[in-house]
Amino acid sequence: MNKRKARGYREFLLILPFIILVAIFSYYPLYGWVYAFFDYKPPFPLTKETFVGLKWFSYMVDNDIKRKQLGQVLLNTFAVSGLSMLFSWFPMIFAVFLNEIKCKPYRKFVQTATTLPNFISWVLVYSIAYCVFNTTGVVNTVMTDLGIISKPIAFLNSSEHIWFKMWLWLTWKNAGWAAIMYIAAISGIDEELYEAARVDGANRIQLIFHITLPSILPTYFVLLFLNIANFLSNGMEQFFVFQNPFNRQTIEVLDLYVYNLAMGSGGYSLSTAIGILKSVVSIILLCVTNGISKMTRGEGFI
Amino acid sequence: MKLRKVTALLLAGAMVMASLAGCAGQGGAGTASTGDAATTSDAGAATTTTDASSGDAAASGDKMVFEIYDAAANYQGMQTGWFQKVVNDRFNVDLNIIAPQVAGDAIYQTRASSGNLGDIVLLDSTDFADCVKSGLVKDISADLGNYPNLMKFKEQIDVYNQGLEGNAGEIYGIPTEMMDTSPSSYSQDVIYSSPLLRWDLYSELGCPDIADLDGLLDVLDQMMQAHPTNDAGDPAYPFSLWADWDGGDGMLGIANVVQLTTWYGEKLRGSMILKPDGTFTPLTDKTASYYKILKFLNNAYRRGLVDPDSGTQDWNSACAKMGAGQVYLMWYSWQVGFWNSQERLENGTAFIFIPVQDQNYYCDADAYFGSGRVFGVGSQVDDAKYQKIMEFLDWYASPEGATFEHTGIKDFNYTVNDDGTYTAINTNALMDNLPVPEEYGGGGYNDGNNAINQWIVSSNSTNPETGETYNKEYWKSWKEATSTQMKKDWQARFNAEEPVDWMKKNNKLVISPNVSVSLDSDTADIAVIRNQCNEIVCDYSWKMIFVNDDASFDAMWDEMTASLEGNGFKDLCDFDQTKHQKELDAKNKYK
């Protein structure tokens, strides 16, 4: 008994640093939520500010125009997240096809080339986009020289199909990286399965459909559910660098909206309030998808 | 067994330490004042928590480091180069600049909440008033009398501090860029914003009279038709706008539009437009100048005079085009510095003010009471450091200090004539970052230039040692050296010595007197409303510049107005009107 106690004590000590880290870096910051309930304005400390209760929560929706604005922001968020959800099979298929390339050096090359953009920051991606697509950029110059257009087109100013364009940029940047999980899953498939199927006379397509895909489908679902839980967070960097006055209305996702509000001129309390709402909704989404996962697959993922 | 236990404990301890190190890092920074500049610059870069260096400013023989929280600085880190040497030789002090313009505004919040903004603070006056209220700034009234150079500005300092809310004679702040003339005079040759055209292109058209904005567009149109590209063959446009300054300087809307409203004697104050007759009208007023200028830019776009990259490019891209001669209209007085060189002034291809007859130019009077920013001493400094800071500020306001700030180094930037006045030499020192001789501190001139970037004495004040201004452009020797054929042609054409002379002669100058009024800072509600309204105004304005007909222009304007209403624009206007009425009342005393 005493020995077990000592062991438990020791194991507790081993995990203690992580508990402390989580407490400091994940739970202590939640204290910042109090800012949502005050009229906070630097440089005054909170003790000198007035407590306003839920004022900032009701502020978001207290008239039609604000409701419409918030609605538009949510629509953008849902559209961007929805698009990436809708095409979430893309990295999986990409991984499957990549796996079918028999020439190993070529496969490695493709994989590296598609993974690299993931390590380029969005700021650099935008400077590339700017050089290629501005009115004196490569695309416009080539098109003018070929006589396709007479006046340069301001591609970056347009808000048409912006959600789709944003998805394209995201895919260009992320597809290779996202495929890594699936490639790992594919390499874990038992080779005997393939051999048996080949003996039975299955062709390549049949191998993919009856062995590869079913084997990596669980991975796909876990990633999909995690994505749903993250539905409201599309990150802001991408949209921040691509935003301009002409497309802001359709590009401003929730994270960017919060940033623009807080950093523009110190709407700290309001943006904290929105942040709280976002966290709450994200937790609810996570629980719901976990429930769905339990129902459909018989097991949750958390 | 025991050994493993000990190891586990040690590891646990080490990890806790490591995880806390991020928070405790600044604890060690206190030792920096023993003179290790490298350490302090690291500490300065972290800057998120309280700096402890005020605790151990030991004997006065030791080197000190002043942390300067500097709203004007474009550079963050230790002062280096020749100006560092100047300060070091006199005070044995290093300057550590903390620049919110570099580090982001969030640094203001984090430093303020730690209770120590900096040893010296330089803030916009509304922020300064807040900091006084929250106890971040020291009362210097007991000691100010000992410092003769600061006492020269006693009147201005008193007026400023009396304006602080609830002030009972304490003195906290020293205004910046104060002048020695009067609050209602204007003594410069050019004003901050006026239409500036290329003289060669303008004279090529026969120097036509320009009646109004449409006339200006006609002239620009002809220029562009005659010269569709610059010399290198890149497309040139009269207008190349940029979007990253929008909403700046406390004025709602696109910075480029806001600046041009001053051509009609109007000036934005937050969300309100101050008209020349001394009344306010909201920005959304269709008869006021914001609408007029926006329409002007839209007309320019429809005639193909606007660079299609306007709105998506930032200042740096626009500036590169200015330097390459791809822009035919400028408006900031300093903007010409990116094109006008001595050579271009001589061959007549430089930018210069060309009057538009129906315009009436707004300008701020000499900054007698200061330009709006304020110096103060941090409330956490100890006595030894306080003493030294006051000595430093006094020197900073002295003729010697001001000469270093505005004119530069003797025998490197200027030579002394027989009659005691100066002649400028190495005039490209700043632009080309000329190497400074080792005896003056070495390094590049621009690299070592005063990083505080704000002065107590204005460059247009008179240097008592020469009887001329600190600013070289008004020296007799400079005027003689820079009198060019182009300037003579201009003088003959417009029958005036300088742009401001023309404006004064023709009664086209609206001088807004300089006053010292402490303005209310935004409440939390107003801050949010202001930010959102600004975003709405800017987004719609940019779209309006790029529409193709009047109908959609006006439809969009109405849409913008409705959207603003929904976001509390009315409250913002009321707030701004009350806020700036105080200032206006003070100004009207000079009428």
Interface residues (C-beta under 8 A of the other chain):
Chain A: R10 L13 L14 L16 P17 I20 L21 I24 F25 D39 Y40 K41 P42 P43 F44 P45 K48 E49 Y59 N63 D64 I65 K66 K68 Q69 Y130 N134 T135 T136 P152 A154 L156 N157 N244 P245 F246 R248 Q249 N260 L261 M263 G264 S265 G266 G267 Y268 S269 L270
Chain B: K5 A8 L9 L11 A12 M15 V16 S19 L20 G104 D105 A106 Y108 Q109 A112 S113 L117 D127 D130 C131 K133 S134 L136 D234 P235 A243 G247 D307 P308 D309 G311 T312 Q313 S521 D522 T523 A524 D525 A527 V528 R530 N531 Q532 N534 E535 C538 D539 S541 W542 K543 F546 A562 S563 E565 G566 N567
